[in-house]
Amino acid sequence: MYLRKIVSSILAFLLFSIMFIKATQAQNIPIVANVNNEDISLETMIHAMNELPPEIQSQPFMSYYEDLLERVIDIKLFAQEGKKMKLDEEPSVRAAIDFVIEKVLMQAFLSKYIQENIKEENLKASYNNFIADETSREEIKASHILMDTESEAIDVINMLNDGDDFAELAKNKSTGPSGPSGGDLGWFKRGQMVPPFEKAAFSLNKNEISQRPVQTQFGWHVIKIFDKRIPEAPSYENMKSKLIQGLERKIVSKKIQDLRNDALIEKLSSSELEPLLNLPVSQ
């Protein structure tokens, strides 16, 4: 989850910034305002824009540029007053400033690192691996009968083995929402069902019924597989954005693991920190 948030932040950060950097490589970045002899650059405006709600960012930049500039000027004025009061020297404020600096450096580093490490050949290799891995793309068409207890599920299995119709038993006995439709779950692939159900379902052959009830948080399942298929893979171009996202996650995950392995990290546990906080004793 943490890494997904990092990647999402990077993409939002880069969306406009990369375009701007390319457009200004051969020229100076414009100064859009000056407040008490302190400049506000267009680059500052870009960072301010990245903090706006998505519905505003989706509009043309020039449509809200002047309003945004007024907000940035107000921020500059308040910040100048804070400096006059030497608030930037207070420990809590200094810590907040340092954290923001580190976060910006993190985003800048990761954006550059990801760009340098995402190559077309890597994306095509990921695509070829996806094409070759038919197991992950396999889909099955299944039905199930859900019972409250294991003994009830075993009774259902015995009735099926004696020749009873699966759909009719599901309609009459299943406690699940698919019961009225004969227990039909339609087509699904790995990752769409809870793990115990998925493991059992994909281990069955076509037209096979599970001979042991499968327990999940919903109850006890009797499963029947009606068909299996390997769907045609989407084209490389249609998958490219998804491949990029997947490669980004792997790149960031590996890099943070490498950095952690090489770093000297000392930290307080919650039990070590708690006595230092003088927290009231819970009743």
Backbone as CSV, one residue per row, in Angstrom:
resi,resn,N_x,N_y,N_z,CA_x,CA_y,CA_z,C_x,C_y,C_z
1,MET,0.836,-1.202,0.000,0.000,0.000,0.000,0.871,1.251,0.000
2,TYR,1.922,1.244,0.874,2.798,2.402,0.969,3.467,2.699,-0.361
3,LEU,3.956,1.637,-1.022,4.651,1.839,-2.287,3.699,2.326,-3.362
4,ARG,2.440,1.834,-3.356,1.464,2.318,-4.332,1.212,3.802,-4.155
5,LYS,1.172,4.263,-2.895,0.962,5.684,-2.638,2.141,6.502,-3.147
6,ILE,3.360,5.955,-2.967,4.544,6.661,-3.456,4.470,6.821,-4.970
7,VAL,4.168,5.710,-5.649,4.109,5.753,-7.109,3.035,6.722,-7.585
8,SER,1.869,6.708,-6.922,0.787,7.623,-7.296,1.217,9.066,-7.125
9,SER,1.938,9.357,-6.036,2.411,10.719,-5.800,3.406,11.141,-6.877
10,ILE,4.253,10.194,-7.248,5.247,10.502,-8.278,4.563,10.854,-9.597
11,LEU,3.570,10.051,-9.976,2.890,10.284,-11.239,2.195,11.636,-11.250
12,ALA,1.560,11.992,-10.137,0.897,13.291,-10.057,1.924,14.415,-10.117
13,PHE,3.033,14.209,-9.441,4.100,15.205,-9.403,4.700,15.430,-10.785
14,LEU,4.813,14.338,-11.540,5.468,14.419,-12.846,4.542,14.879,-13.964
15,LEU,3.258,14.722,-13.802,2.289,14.930,-14.867,2.524,16.234,-15.608
16,PHE,2.717,17.302,-14.854,2.948,18.601,-15.468,4.422,18.960,-15.436
17,SER,5.121,18.555,-14.386,6.500,18.982,-14.191,7.430,18.530,-15.304
18,ILE,7.279,17.265,-15.755,8.158,16.763,-16.806,7.955,17.548,-18.095
19,MET,6.697,17.819,-18.421,6.404,18.606,-19.617,7.024,19.996,-19.505
20,PHE,6.944,20.544,-18.300,7.489,21.885,-18.113,9.005,21.895,-18.243
21,ILE,9.662,20.902,-17.627,11.121,20.841,-17.686,11.603,20.743,-19.123
22,LYS,10.935,19.900,-19.925,11.332,19.751,-21.323,11.156,21.061,-22.086
23,ALA,10.102,21.784,-21.736,9.809,23.021,-22.453,10.740,24.153,-22.055
24,THR,11.407,24.044,-20.898,12.216,25.157,-20.411,13.701,24.827,-20.331
25,GLN,14.112,23.712,-20.931,15.515,23.335,-20.857,16.410,24.390,-21.510
26,ALA,15.896,25.038,-22.546,16.728,25.981,-23.295,16.462,27.427,-22.905
27,GLN,15.707,27.665,-21.849,15.423,29.038,-21.469,15.267,29.137,-19.969
28,ASN,15.351,30.376,-19.453,15.188,30.588,-18.034,13.727,30.406,-17.628
29,ILE,13.520,29.937,-16.409,12.165,29.787,-15.901,11.616,31.169,-15.582
30,PRO,10.428,31.517,-16.080,9.880,32.864,-15.871,9.605,33.159,-14.397
31,ILE,9.836,34.402,-14.015,9.441,34.906,-12.705,8.075,35.547,-12.886
32,VAL,7.082,35.059,-12.136,5.721,35.527,-12.348,5.294,36.591,-11.347
33,ALA,6.064,36.753,-10.259,5.738,37.797,-9.278,6.946,38.045,-8.395
34,ASN,6.935,39.188,-7.728,7.976,39.521,-6.758,7.290,40.130,-5.546
35,VAL,7.559,39.574,-4.378,6.909,40.028,-3.148,7.981,40.433,-2.150
36,ASN,8.088,41.747,-1.897,9.105,42.263,-0.974,10.496,41.750,-1.335
37,ASN,10.788,41.861,-2.633,12.101,41.488,-3.181,12.369,39.977,-3.173
38,GLU,11.333,39.172,-3.017,11.466,37.713,-3.140,10.666,37.245,-4.347
39,ASP,11.332,36.493,-5.242,10.700,36.065,-6.487,9.758,34.883,-6.277
40,ILE,8.716,34.844,-7.104,7.862,33.665,-7.258,8.001,33.219,-8.705
41,SER,8.528,32.011,-8.910,8.772,31.523,-10.256,7.603,30.688,-10.756
42,LEU,7.582,30.474,-12.056,6.556,29.600,-12.629,6.687,28.194,-12.062
43,GLU,7.923,27.795,-11.736,8.133,26.473,-11.156,7.421,26.354,-9.808
44,THR,7.436,27.425,-9.009,6.701,27.429,-7.748,5.208,27.277,-8.000
45,MET,4.731,27.919,-9.051,3.318,27.822,-9.404,2.937,26.388,-9.768
46,ILE,3.847,25.684,-10.408,3.578,24.294,-10.786,3.407,23.431,-9.543
47,HIS,4.277,23.662,-8.551,4.154,22.902,-7.303,2.849,23.246,-6.590
48,ALA,2.465,24.519,-6.628,1.197,24.929,-6.023,0.028,24.281,-6.758
49,MET,0.132,24.192,-8.077,-0.915,23.564,-8.871,-1.103,22.104,-8.481
50,ASN,-0.008,21.404,-8.172,-0.088,19.988,-7.833,-0.823,19.736,-6.526
51,GLU,-1.045,20.790,-5.735,-1.791,20.641,-4.481,-3.273,20.927,-4.651
52,LEU,-3.675,21.344,-5.846,-5.077,21.654,-6.089,-5.887,20.373,-6.264
53,PRO,-7.204,20.432,-6.023,-8.056,19.257,-6.260,-7.989,18.825,-7.727
54,PRO,-8.123,17.525,-7.996,-8.023,17.014,-9.370,-8.979,17.691,-10.348
55,GLU,-10.191,18.040,-9.874,-11.154,18.647,-10.786,-10.705,20.023,-11.265
56,ILE,-9.872,20.712,-10.465,-9.328,22.001,-10.900,-8.119,21.781,-11.793
57,GLN,-7.254,20.839,-11.401,-6.068,20.556,-12.209,-6.429,20.119,-13.622
58,SER,-7.588,19.500,-13.775,-7.987,19.016,-15.100,-8.379,20.157,-16.043
59,GLN,-8.593,21.339,-15.490,-8.939,22.494,-16.317,-7.673,23.118,-16.897
60,PRO,-7.796,23.938,-17.960,-6.620,24.608,-18.529,-5.917,25.468,-17.477
61,PHE,-4.609,25.362,-17.426,-3.823,26.061,-16.405,-4.115,27.556,-16.384
62,MET,-4.221,28.172,-17.557,-4.403,29.619,-17.609,-5.766,30.058,-17.090
63,SER,-6.727,29.119,-17.016,-8.057,29.494,-16.542,-8.076,29.778,-15.040
64,TYR,-7.117,29.215,-14.312,-7.072,29.473,-12.864,-5.723,30.042,-12.430
65,TYR,-4.866,30.373,-13.396,-3.520,30.869,-13.092,-3.539,32.091,-12.179
66,GLU,-4.336,33.094,-12.504,-4.299,34.340,-11.732,-4.809,34.137,-10.310
67,ASP,-5.867,33.356,-10.140,-6.353,33.064,-8.786,-5.312,32.290,-7.987
68,LEU,-4.654,31.341,-8.645,-3.622,30.569,-7.965,-2.443,31.458,-7.586
69,LEU,-2.102,32.378,-8.465,-0.992,33.290,-8.178,-1.293,34.133,-6.940
70,GLU,-2.523,34.610,-6.814,-2.890,35.390,-5.631,-2.737,34.550,-4.364
71,ARG,-3.092,33.292,-4.445,-2.946,32.402,-3.281,-1.472,32.218,-2.933
72,VAL,-0.633,32.043,-3.945,0.800,31.855,-3.700,1.407,33.133,-3.114
73,ILE,0.943,34.301,-3.566,1.409,35.571,-3.010,1.027,35.670,-1.533
74,ASP,-0.210,35.265,-1.203,-0.634,35.276,0.198,0.245,34.372,1.045
75,ILE,0.550,33.182,0.509,1.422,32.255,1.232,2.788,32.889,1.461
76,LYS,3.316,33.532,0.438,4.623,34.191,0.552,4.596,35.266,1.634
77,LEU,3.546,36.060,1.671,3.437,37.136,2.666,3.384,36.565,4.083
78,PHE,2.574,35.543,4.283,2.492,34.933,5.609,3.823,34.291,6.005
79,ALA,4.479,33.645,5.044,5.768,33.019,5.326,6.810,34.061,5.717
80,GLN,6.782,35.205,5.041,7.721,36.278,5.383,7.495,36.771,6.813
81,GLU,6.225,36.860,7.202,5.926,37.267,8.569,6.421,36.218,9.567
82,GLY,6.279,34.951,9.190,6.776,33.891,10.052,8.276,33.948,10.233
83,LYS,8.989,34.274,9.171,10.452,34.400,9.255,10.855,35.568,10.147
84,LYS,10.089,36.680,10.047,10.391,37.841,10.898,10.293,37.461,12.378
85,MET,9.355,36.572,12.693,9.175,36.116,14.069,10.102,34.946,14.408
86,LYS,10.949,34.571,13.445,11.897,33.473,13.599,11.196,32.142,13.944
87,LEU,9.988,31.984,13.388,9.269,30.746,13.622,9.963,29.552,12.967
88,ASP,10.728,29.824,11.910,11.431,28.741,11.233,12.552,28.154,12.080
89,GLU,12.854,28.792,13.217,13.878,28.280,14.119,13.283,27.435,15.249
90,GLU,11.939,27.444,15.361,11.312,26.630,16.394,11.408,25.148,16.006
91,PRO,11.691,24.274,16.970,11.919,22.850,16.649,10.776,22.201,15.862
92,SER,9.520,22.454,16.241,8.407,21.800,15.555,8.278,22.282,14.113
93,VAL,8.496,23.588,13.915,8.412,24.146,12.566,9.598,23.658,11.730
94,ARG,10.784,23.639,12.335,11.973,23.174,11.620,11.815,21.720,11.199
95,ALA,11.234,20.911,12.081,11.027,19.498,11.755,10.057,19.358,10.588
96,ALA,8.995,20.175,10.574,8.035,20.126,9.473,8.686,20.533,8.160
97,ILE,9.517,21.589,8.219,10.219,22.052,7.016,11.162,20.970,6.509
98,ASP,11.919,20.368,7.425,12.864,19.317,7.024,12.134,18.127,6.400
99,PHE,10.961,17.789,6.954,10.208,16.656,6.418,9.730,16.940,5.007
100,VAL,9.248,18.172,4.774,8.795,18.535,3.427,9.958,18.481,2.447
101,ILE,11.123,18.983,2.875,12.312,18.955,2.010,12.659,17.511,1.643
102,GLU,12.644,16.634,2.639,12.986,15.236,2.380,11.958,14.577,1.464
103,LYS,10.689,14.924,1.633,9.654,14.346,0.784,9.831,14.789,-0.666
104,VAL,10.158,16.068,-0.864,10.373,16.570,-2.223,11.594,15.899,-2.844
105,LEU,12.658,15.747,-2.058,13.860,15.074,-2.563,13.554,13.617,-2.916
106,MET,12.737,12.964,-2.082,12.337,11.588,-2.379,11.616,11.517,-3.719
107,GLN,10.646,12.419,-3.915,9.882,12.415,-5.156,10.780,12.715,-6.354
108,ALA,11.686,13.664,-6.195,12.585,14.021,-7.297,13.497,12.845,-7.642
109,PHE,14.038,12.196,-6.610,14.916,11.053,-6.849,14.170,9.917,-7.530
110,LEU,12.988,9.569,-6.985,12.259,8.439,-7.537,11.786,8.699,-8.963
111,SER,11.372,9.930,-9.247,10.934,10.235,-10.607,12.081,10.060,-11.595
112,LYS,13.261,10.519,-11.202,14.438,10.377,-12.074,14.862,8.915,-12.171
113,TYR,14.855,8.233,-11.039,15.296,6.839,-11.005,14.370,5.948,-11.827
114,ILE,13.065,6.184,-11.695,12.100,5.384,-12.445,12.252,5.629,-13.942
115,GLN,12.399,6.887,-14.346,12.564,7.206,-15.766,13.800,6.527,-16.340
116,GLU,14.868,6.490,-15.555,16.119,5.901,-16.041,16.047,4.384,-16.138
117,ASN,15.148,3.770,-15.370,15.122,2.317,-15.296,13.947,1.674,-16.017
118,ILE,13.038,2.475,-16.548,11.964,1.905,-17.359,12.361,1.995,-18.829
119,LYS,12.711,0.873,-19.387,13.132,0.796,-20.780,12.095,0.005,-21.580
120,GLU,12.054,0.288,-22.858,11.096,-0.407,-23.718,11.328,-1.914,-23.698
121,GLU,12.606,-2.318,-23.649,12.890,-3.750,-23.643,12.402,-4.419,-22.352
122,ASN,12.445,-3.667,-21.221,11.936,-4.209,-19.969,10.420,-4.396,-20.022
123,LEU,9.741,-3.422,-20.626,8.287,-3.513,-20.750,7.896,-4.691,-21.645
124,LYS,8.628,-4.852,-22.750,8.317,-5.957,-23.654,8.622,-7.305,-23.010
125,ALA,9.674,-7.345,-22.177,9.982,-8.587,-21.463,8.863,-8.922,-20.473
126,SER,8.334,-7.891,-19.786,7.219,-8.109,-18.868,5.987,-8.599,-19.622
127,TYR,5.773,-8.044,-20.805,4.628,-8.454,-21.614,4.778,-9.909,-22.064
128,ASN,5.970,-10.272,-22.492,6.215,-11.654,-22.929,6.033,-12.636,-21.773
129,ASN,6.451,-12.236,-20.572,6.245,-13.086,-19.394,4.760,-13.256,-19.119
130,PHE,3.996,-12.177,-19.293,2.553,-12.237,-19.077,1.904,-13.187,-20.084
131,ILE,2.334,-13.094,-21.339,1.783,-13.968,-22.386,2.108,-15.429,-22.087
132,ALA,3.334,-15.671,-21.618,3.772,-17.053,-21.380,3.110,-17.656,-20.143
133,ASP,2.720,-16.804,-19.193,2.152,-17.301,-17.948,0.648,-17.516,-18.102
134,GLU,0.293,-18.635,-18.728,-1.126,-18.915,-18.958,-1.868,-19.218,-17.661
135,THR,-1.142,-19.694,-16.651,-1.782,-20.021,-15.379,-2.440,-18.804,-14.755
136,SER,-1.743,-17.661,-14.792,-2.294,-16.454,-14.166,-3.471,-15.899,-14.960
137,ARG,-3.556,-16.259,-16.253,-4.650,-15.754,-17.089,-5.830,-16.712,-17.161
138,GLU,-5.656,-17.917,-16.633,-6.707,-18.931,-16.725,-8.004,-18.461,-16.052
139,GLU,-9.107,-18.776,-16.674,-10.425,-18.472,-16.124,-11.234,-19.762,-16.032
140,ILE,-12.111,-19.831,-15.034,-12.975,-20.996,-14.895,-14.421,-20.546,-14.730
141,LYS,-15.327,-21.417,-15.174,-16.759,-21.193,-14.992,-17.225,-22.191,-13.945
142,ALA,-17.728,-21.657,-12.824,-18.034,-22.525,-11.689,-19.375,-22.174,-11.066
143,SER,-19.880,-23.142,-10.314,-21.051,-22.940,-9.462,-20.715,-23.479,-8.084
144,HIS,-21.468,-23.058,-7.075,-21.228,-23.591,-5.740,-22.535,-23.673,-4.970
145,ILE,-22.507,-24.519,-3.973,-23.615,-24.630,-3.029,-23.038,-24.281,-1.656
146,LEU,-23.610,-23.286,-1.028,-23.096,-22.807,0.264,-23.986,-23.315,1.395
147,MET,-23.345,-23.960,2.378,-24.076,-24.493,3.534,-23.495,-23.908,4.819
148,ASP,-24.292,-23.967,5.880,-23.862,-23.381,7.152,-22.880,-24.267,7.907
149,THR,-22.996,-25.579,7.736,-22.135,-26.496,8.484,-21.433,-27.472,7.547
150,GLU,-20.344,-28.070,8.048,-19.586,-29.043,7.260,-20.426,-30.290,7.007
151,SER,-21.167,-30.729,8.026,-21.962,-31.962,7.859,-23.033,-31.774,6.792
152,GLU,-23.638,-30.591,6.723,-24.636,-30.322,5.692,-23.995,-30.350,4.306
153,ALA,-22.787,-29.801,4.199,-22.082,-29.788,2.914,-21.724,-31.213,2.484
154,ILE,-21.322,-32.048,3.452,-21.001,-33.447,3.133,-22.248,-34.173,2.628
155,ASP,-23.388,-33.895,3.233,-24.644,-34.504,2.773,-24.931,-34.115,1.323
156,VAL,-24.659,-32.832,0.974,-24.871,-32.362,-0.396,-23.948,-33.099,-1.355
157,ILE,-22.699,-33.282,-0.967,-21.739,-34.012,-1.818,-22.224,-35.436,-2.064
158,ASN,-22.724,-36.080,-1.031,-23.232,-37.452,-1.173,-24.424,-37.501,-2.125
159,MET,-25.308,-36.513,-2.038,-26.463,-36.478,-2.939,-26.023,-36.263,-4.377
160,LEU,-25.016,-35.425,-4.583,-24.501,-35.186,-5.933,-23.863,-36.454,-6.482
161,ASN,-23.115,-37.154,-5.646,-22.489,-38.407,-6.080,-23.536,-39.480,-6.397
162,ASP,-24.726,-39.354,-5.804,-25.812,-40.304,-6.077,-26.627,-39.911,-7.308
163,GLY,-26.247,-38.779,-7.935,-26.894,-38.413,-9.184,-27.817,-37.208,-9.132
164,ASP,-27.954,-36.568,-7.979,-28.816,-35.384,-7.893,-28.255,-34.255,-8.749
165,ASP,-29.146,-33.416,-9.262,-28.748,-32.305,-10.131,-28.172,-31.153,-9.297
166,PHE,-27.002,-30.661,-9.726,-26.297,-29.624,-8.962,-27.135,-28.351,-8.866
167,ALA,-27.664,-27.886,-9.990,-28.410,-26.633,-10.008,-29.657,-26.705,-9.132
168,GLU,-30.335,-27.844,-9.155,-31.544,-27.999,-8.353,-31.226,-28.017,-6.860
169,LEU,-30.128,-28.703,-6.504,-29.719,-28.709,-5.094,-29.347,-27.302,-4.630
170,ALA,-28.660,-26.553,-5.505,-28.280,-25.185,-5.157,-29.517,-24.328,-4.915
171,LYS,-30.516,-24.479,-5.775,-31.748,-23.694,-5.632,-32.478,-24.036,-4.335
172,ASN,-32.443,-25.309,-3.960,-33.216,-25.758,-2.809,-32.476,-25.661,-1.482
173,LYS,-31.142,-25.727,-1.533,-30.396,-25.835,-0.279,-29.371,-24.727,-0.032
174,SER,-28.832,-24.119,-1.086,-27.751,-23.156,-0.883,-28.223,-21.927,-0.114
175,THR,-27.399,-21.477,0.831,-27.703,-20.267,1.599,-27.069,-19.021,0.982
176,GLY,-26.339,-19.196,-0.108,-25.670,-18.071,-0.750,-26.583,-17.332,-1.711
177,PRO,-26.227,-16.100,-2.077,-27.059,-15.302,-2.990,-27.176,-15.886,-4.388
178,SER,-26.235,-16.772,-4.775,-26.302,-17.375,-6.104,-27.214,-18.603,-6.134
179,GLY,-27.752,-18.996,-4.977,-28.604,-20.185,-4.912,-29.764,-20.172,-5.884
180,PRO,-30.557,-19.088,-5.937,-31.701,-19.067,-6.856,-31.329,-19.245,-8.321
181,SER,-30.093,-18.942,-8.677,-29.651,-19.116,-10.067,-28.867,-20.409,-10.240
182,GLY,-29.085,-21.355,-9.333,-28.409,-22.643,-9.448,-26.982,-22.637,-8.965
183,GLY,-26.622,-21.612,-8.210,-25.262,-21.524,-7.690,-24.255,-20.962,-8.670
184,ASP,-24.730,-20.477,-9.824,-23.842,-20.028,-10.893,-23.017,-18.811,-10.468
185,LEU,-21.699,-18.918,-10.599,-20.779,-17.816,-10.301,-20.204,-17.191,-11.566
186,GLY,-20.541,-17.749,-12.714,-20.007,-17.222,-13.966,-18.525,-17.511,-14.117
187,TRP,-17.888,-16.749,-15.002,-16.456,-16.895,-15.246,-15.677,-16.004,-14.275
188,PHE,-14.587,-16.512,-13.751,-13.726,-15.677,-12.911,-12.281,-16.173,-13.021
189,LYS,-11.356,-15.293,-12.675,-9.933,-15.638,-12.729,-9.334,-15.546,-11.330
190,ARG,-8.082,-15.878,-11.211,-7.414,-15.845,-9.908,-7.412,-14.418,-9.350
191,GLY,-7.595,-14.342,-8.044,-7.605,-13.049,-7.385,-8.991,-12.472,-7.177
192,GLN,-10.022,-13.130,-7.716,-11.374,-12.598,-7.603,-12.188,-13.269,-6.502
193,MET,-11.725,-14.389,-5.999,-12.424,-15.098,-4.931,-11.515,-15.169,-3.702
194,VAL,-12.107,-15.457,-2.544,-11.303,-15.585,-1.333,-10.338,-16.758,-1.511
195,PRO,-9.139,-16.689,-0.926,-8.087,-17.687,-1.204,-8.478,-19.148,-1.050
196,PRO,-9.133,-19.579,0.044,-9.449,-21.022,0.143,-10.361,-21.502,-0.985
197,PHE,-11.335,-20.666,-1.334,-12.255,-21.026,-2.415,-11.491,-21.080,-3.737
198,GLU,-10.672,-20.077,-3.988,-9.914,-20.032,-5.245,-9.000,-21.237,-5.389
199,LYS,-8.264,-21.569,-4.327,-7.333,-22.698,-4.385,-8.055,-23.989,-4.729
200,ALA,-9.186,-24.205,-4.083,-9.942,-25.436,-4.331,-10.539,-25.453,-5.727
201,ALA,-11.094,-24.326,-6.156,-11.773,-24.270,-7.449,-10.802,-24.505,-8.596
202,PHE,-9.642,-23.858,-8.550,-8.697,-23.981,-9.665,-7.970,-25.322,-9.664
203,SER,-8.076,-26.078,-8.568,-7.453,-27.408,-8.540,-8.352,-28.475,-9.164
204,LEU,-9.624,-28.130,-9.410,-10.568,-29.098,-9.979,-10.486,-29.126,-11.497
205,ASN,-10.828,-30.250,-12.061,-10.896,-30.382,-13.519,-12.289,-30.037,-14.018
206,LYS,-12.421,-29.911,-15.306,-13.718,-29.618,-15.925,-14.725,-30.711,-15.567
207,ASN,-15.929,-30.286,-15.157,-17.041,-31.157,-14.762,-16.798,-31.904,-13.453
208,GLU,-15.773,-31.506,-12.716,-15.469,-32.160,-11.444,-16.127,-31.400,-10.289
209,ILE,-16.560,-32.156,-9.261,-17.170,-31.597,-8.057,-16.222,-31.842,-6.877
210,SER,-16.061,-30.828,-6.044,-15.190,-30.976,-4.877,-15.741,-32.075,-3.970
211,GLN,-14.875,-32.996,-3.558,-15.299,-34.127,-2.732,-15.128,-33.853,-1.234
212,ARG,-14.586,-32.687,-0.923,-14.499,-32.263,0.469,-15.014,-30.829,0.547
213,PRO,-15.815,-30.497,1.538,-16.308,-29.122,1.649,-15.153,-28.137,1.844
214,VAL,-15.325,-26.950,1.294,-14.307,-25.904,1.380,-14.815,-24.815,2.319
215,GLN,-14.074,-24.575,3.389,-14.516,-23.591,4.380,-13.951,-22.204,4.083
216,THR,-14.818,-21.211,4.120,-14.412,-19.803,4.077,-15.178,-19.062,5.162
217,GLN,-14.974,-17.761,5.240,-15.702,-16.974,6.236,-17.207,-16.949,5.974
218,PHE,-17.612,-17.386,4.776,-19.033,-17.364,4.422,-19.761,-18.662,4.791
219,GLY,-19.004,-19.717,5.006,-19.611,-21.003,5.308,-18.843,-22.139,4.647
220,TRP,-19.572,-23.213,4.294,-18.962,-24.401,3.694,-19.461,-24.556,2.255
221,HIS,-18.508,-24.631,1.328,-18.826,-24.634,-0.095,-18.650,-26.016,-0.717
222,VAL,-19.571,-26.346,-1.611,-19.413,-27.475,-2.529,-19.305,-26.858,-3.918
223,ILE,-18.223,-27.172,-4.627,-17.898,-26.475,-5.874,-17.955,-27.429,-7.055
224,LYS,-18.462,-26.929,-8.167,-18.410,-27.686,-9.423,-17.846,-26.786,-10.516
225,ILE,-16.888,-27.331,-11.280,-16.288,-26.606,-12.397,-16.955,-27.069,-13.689
226,PHE,-17.486,-26.127,-14.452,-18.170,-26.446,-15.699,-17.281,-26.269,-16.926
227,ASP,-16.327,-25.332,-16.849,-15.480,-25.105,-18.021,-14.228,-24.346,-17.607
228,LYS,-13.205,-24.430,-18.442,-11.952,-23.704,-18.240,-11.512,-23.103,-19.569
229,ARG,-10.816,-21.961,-19.490,-10.320,-21.340,-20.723,-9.129,-20.437,-20.416
230,ILE,-8.323,-20.211,-21.455,-7.239,-19.239,-21.388,-7.622,-18.109,-22.342
231,PRO,-8.078,-16.978,-21.853,-8.510,-15.900,-22.755,-7.341,-15.332,-23.549
232,GLU,-7.651,-14.823,-24.707,-6.625,-14.207,-25.548,-6.039,-12.998,-24.825
233,ALA,-4.731,-12.893,-24.846,-4.064,-11.788,-24.151,-4.287,-10.477,-24.896
234,PRO,-4.432,-9.363,-24.167,-4.542,-8.061,-24.832,-3.240,-7.713,-25.546
235,SER,-3.308,-6.790,-26.471,-2.121,-6.398,-27.217,-1.138,-5.655,-26.317
236,TYR,0.094,-5.580,-26.766,1.138,-4.871,-26.015,0.747,-3.420,-25.779
237,GLU,0.239,-2.761,-26.810,-0.125,-1.344,-26.678,-1.254,-1.156,-25.678
238,ASN,-2.226,-2.055,-25.674,-3.337,-1.938,-24.731,-2.899,-2.197,-23.294
239,MET,-1.825,-2.953,-23.139,-1.350,-3.285,-21.791,-0.226,-2.383,-21.313
240,LYS,0.267,-1.505,-22.171,1.500,-0.784,-21.861,1.404,0.030,-20.577
241,SER,0.309,0.765,-20.381,0.201,1.583,-19.179,0.200,0.714,-17.928
242,LYS,-0.469,-0.438,-17.992,-0.489,-1.352,-16.851,0.889,-1.957,-16.615
243,LEU,1.604,-2.254,-17.693,2.964,-2.786,-17.565,3.889,-1.765,-16.924
244,ILE,3.726,-0.495,-17.300,4.540,0.570,-16.712,4.291,0.659,-15.211
245,GLN,3.030,0.612,-14.818,2.692,0.690,-13.396,3.292,-0.488,-12.624
246,GLY,3.192,-1.679,-13.212,3.746,-2.849,-12.551,5.256,-2.769,-12.421
247,LEU,5.925,-2.286,-13.473,7.377,-2.161,-13.443,7.807,-1.088,-12.454
248,GLU,7.033,0.004,-12.378,7.323,1.055,-11.397,7.300,0.496,-9.986
249,ARG,6.274,-0.287,-9.677,6.172,-0.859,-8.333,7.370,-1.748,-8.015
250,LYS,7.780,-2.561,-8.992,8.926,-3.440,-8.769,10.208,-2.638,-8.576
251,ILE,10.385,-1.595,-9.386,11.593,-0.772,-9.296,11.683,-0.090,-7.935
252,VAL,10.567,0.509,-7.493,10.561,1.213,-6.216,10.747,0.229,-5.071
253,SER,10.075,-0.923,-5.145,10.180,-1.920,-4.087,11.607,-2.427,-3.945
254,LYS,12.254,-2.723,-5.069,13.626,-3.227,-5.017,14.583,-2.164,-4.511
255,LYS,14.385,-0.920,-4.954,15.290,0.148,-4.546,15.198,0.406,-3.050
256,ILE,13.989,0.463,-2.504,13.861,0.732,-1.067,14.430,-0.420,-0.264
257,GLN,14.281,-1.664,-0.776,14.847,-2.811,-0.071,16.370,-2.753,-0.092
258,ASP,16.948,-2.380,-1.242,18.409,-2.251,-1.341,18.921,-1.173,-0.397
259,LEU,18.216,-0.039,-0.351,18.638,1.054,0.522,18.566,0.648,1.996
260,ARG,17.511,-0.063,2.345,17.370,-0.512,3.727,18.470,-1.509,4.092
261,ASN,18.820,-2.384,3.154,19.869,-3.370,3.426,21.224,-2.706,3.650
262,ASP,21.470,-1.593,2.959,22.765,-0.915,3.047,22.810,0.140,4.142
263,ALA,21.643,0.490,4.702,21.587,1.593,5.654,21.804,1.117,7.086
264,LEU,22.310,2.034,7.917,22.394,1.806,9.350,21.172,2.477,9.969
265,ILE,20.205,1.682,10.411,18.936,2.210,10.919,18.786,1.840,12.386
266,GLU,18.596,2.853,13.214,18.305,2.653,14.627,16.948,3.283,14.911
267,LYS,16.094,2.586,15.649,14.754,3.118,15.880,14.220,2.661,17.228
268,LEU,13.294,3.461,17.764,12.624,3.129,19.009,11.376,2.301,18.718
269,SER,11.167,1.283,19.505,9.918,0.531,19.403,8.833,1.302,20.147
270,SER,7.581,0.907,19.952,6.487,1.584,20.638,6.612,1.441,22.152
271,SER,7.101,0.276,22.595,7.260,0.074,24.046,8.372,0.941,24.615
272,GLU,9.380,1.249,23.800,10.463,2.136,24.246,10.044,3.599,24.219
273,LEU,9.182,3.937,23.258,8.750,5.331,23.131,7.720,5.717,24.176
274,GLU,6.829,4.811,24.497,5.698,5.150,25.359,6.103,5.799,26.690
275,PRO,7.141,5.282,27.396,7.511,5.922,28.664,8.016,7.356,28.503
276,LEU,8.504,7.695,27.314,9.042,9.034,27.086,7.954,10.067,26.848
277,LEU,6.742,9.599,26.576,5.659,10.508,26.229,4.826,10.950,27.420
278,ASN,5.035,10.326,28.564,4.270,10.655,29.766,2.771,10.582,29.520
279,LEU,2.350,9.528,28.821,0.936,9.367,28.512,0.176,8.946,29.771
280,PRO,-1.093,9.405,29.910,-1.878,8.985,31.076,-2.142,7.486,31.033
281,VAL,-2.185,6.873,32.186,-2.430,5.433,32.265,-3.873,5.150,31.858
282,SER,-4.082,4.220,30.925,-5.421,3.896,30.477,-6.166,3.145,31.558
283,GLN,-7.452,3.484,31.696,-8.293,2.854,32.725,-8.841,1.516,32.214
